[in-house]
Amino acid sequence: MHICVHRTFFIPLQGDRRVEENDVSAHLTQPPPDPRESMPDLPDHVTGVLRRALAKSPGQRYATAGELARALERGGEGGFP
């Protein structure tokens, strides 16, 4: 998420034109990459919680930060597969 925000807002403000329309389109339509690609030891339950937190549909995300924190604490119940 951070990289998307950075590439969408900060790089263009600095005059760098690396942000492509495809980047924004992919953010809106493609699922986020598996976090284990960069952190292979990440537990499955954390991956599930992250997938739910980054869901495209707001109705599929956690309603509050507290709900997300509780999901992490209880081992990811209610996360995405």
C-alpha contacts under 8 A as a table, 3 or more apart, distances in Angstrom:
res1	aa1	res2	aa2	distance
1	M	4	C	5.17
1	M	5	V	6.32
2	H	5	V	5.18
2	H	6	H	6.03
3	I	6	H	4.95
3	I	7	R	5.93
4	C	7	R	5.17
4	C	8	T	5.84
4	C	27	H	7.58
5	V	8	T	5.10
5	V	9	F	5.90
5	V	10	F	7.54
6	H	9	F	5.56
6	H	10	F	5.11
6	H	11	I	6.52
7	R	10	F	6.08
7	R	11	I	5.37
7	R	12	P	7.38
7	R	18	R	7.90
7	R	19	V	6.06
8	T	11	I	6.78
8	T	12	P	6.91
8	T	19	V	6.53
8	T	24	V	7.57
9	F	12	P	5.98
9	F	13	L	6.49
10	F	13	L	5.17
10	F	14	Q	6.39
11	I	14	Q	5.11
11	I	15	G	6.59
11	I	16	D	5.40
11	I	17	R	7.33
11	I	18	R	7.59
11	I	19	V	7.51
12	P	15	G	5.08
12	P	16	D	5.21
12	P	17	R	5.97
12	P	18	R	7.84
12	P	19	V	7.15
13	L	16	D	7.40
16	D	19	V	7.77
17	R	20	E	7.57
19	V	23	D	6.62
20	E	23	D	5.32
20	E	24	V	7.06
21	E	24	V	5.41
21	E	25	S	6.19
22	N	25	S	4.91
22	N	26	A	5.87
23	D	26	A	5.20
23	D	27	H	6.25
24	V	27	H	5.03
24	V	28	L	6.38
25	S	28	L	5.17
25	S	29	T	6.15
26	A	29	T	5.14
26	A	30	Q	5.04
27	H	30	Q	5.92
27	H	31	P	7.61
27	H	32	P	7.50
28	L	56	K	7.23
29	T	56	K	7.80
31	P	55	A	7.76
31	P	56	K	7.73
32	P	51	R	7.62
32	P	54	L	7.28
33	P	37	E	7.48
34	D	37	E	5.73
34	D	47	T	7.57
35	P	38	S	5.91
35	P	39	M	6.11
35	P	40	P	7.78
35	P	42	L	7.68
35	P	47	T	6.65
36	R	39	M	4.41
36	R	40	P	4.29
36	R	41	D	6.87
36	R	42	L	5.96
36	R	47	T	7.53
37	E	40	P	5.95
39	M	42	L	5.69
42	L	46	V	6.73
42	L	47	T	6.91
43	P	46	V	5.43
43	P	47	T	6.51
44	D	47	T	5.06
44	D	48	G	6.30
45	H	48	G	5.08
45	H	49	V	6.28
45	H	72	L	7.52
45	H	75	G	5.62
45	H	76	G	4.53
45	H	77	E	7.59
45	H	79	G	7.35
46	V	49	V	5.07
46	V	50	L	6.14
46	V	72	L	6.50
46	V	75	G	7.43
46	V	76	G	6.20
47	T	50	L	5.12
47	T	51	R	6.14
48	G	51	R	5.11
48	G	52	R	6.30
48	G	76	G	6.38
48	G	79	G	4.54
48	G	80	F	4.64
48	G	81	P	5.66
49	V	52	R	5.22
49	V	53	A	6.13
49	V	68	L	7.27
49	V	71	A	6.79
49	V	72	L	6.72
49	V	76	G	5.54
49	V	78	G	7.64
49	V	79	G	4.60
49	V	80	F	6.55
50	L	53	A	4.95
50	L	54	L	6.13
50	L	79	G	7.70
51	R	54	L	5.21
51	R	55	A	6.08
51	R	79	G	7.05
51	R	80	F	5.72
52	R	55	A	5.11
52	R	60	Q	6.54
52	R	61	R	5.30
52	R	62	Y	7.01
52	R	79	G	5.44
52	R	80	F	5.24
53	A	61	R	4.99
53	A	62	Y	5.96
53	A	68	L	7.32
54	L	61	R	6.80
55	A	58	P	6.89
55	A	60	Q	6.08
55	A	61	R	5.71
56	K	60	Q	7.68
57	S	60	Q	5.47
57	S	61	R	6.95
58	P	61	R	5.28
59	G	62	Y	7.92
59	G	63	A	7.94
62	Y	65	A	7.16
62	Y	67	E	6.00
62	Y	68	L	5.76
63	A	67	E	6.60
63	A	68	L	7.97
64	T	67	E	5.17
64	T	68	L	6.56
65	A	68	L	5.07
65	A	69	A	6.17
66	G	69	A	4.99
66	G	70	R	6.13
67	E	70	R	5.14
67	E	71	A	6.25
68	L	71	A	5.11
68	L	72	L	6.42
69	A	72	L	5.16
69	A	73	E	6.23
70	R	73	E	4.93
70	R	74	R	6.12
71	A	74	R	5.31
71	A	75	G	6.24
71	A	76	G	4.76
71	A	77	E	5.86
71	A	78	G	7.13
71	A	79	G	7.56
72	L	75	G	5.38
72	L	76	G	5.21
73	E	76	G	7.33
74	R	77	E	6.57
76	G	79	G	5.50
